[in-house]
Amino acid sequence: MNKTILILIVAALFAQNIAAQIAPDSLGNRIPDFSYCGYQASNVPIPELPVKIIVPLTTGDATALIQDAVDQVAQLPLDKNGFRGAILLR
C-alpha cells in the first residue's frame, strides 16, 4: 500500500475518533480534548530543574523583572539534558 494512502487512512480514522469524543450534547455544549496539551503531549513528566533566578513578589507590573530573568537564564549554558535552568516566580 502506498505510504500516502496509508497516512490518509490513519488521519481519517483519527479525525473520526476525535470528532466522536468532542461531539456536542443536545444543547450544543462540547468538552474539548485537552489531553495532549501538557509537556511533551503529557507523555513525559515535567523535568525538575535547578532554580537559577528568583523573581520576588512585587507590587505593580513585574514584566521587566520577569523579562530580565528570562534574558539572564537564556545566556546560561545548556546542561547535559539541554536545559538552562528554571526561574522561580514568588
SULMO-V651511 format. One record per helix or strand of 3 or more residues. SS is the DSSP state (hx for helix, st for strand). FROM is the first residue (numbers start at 1). LEN is the number of residues. Records with the same first field share a line. If there is no record, write none. Layout:
SS=FROM-LEN / FROM-LEN
This chain:
hx=3-19 / 39-4 / 63-12
st=51-5 / 86-4
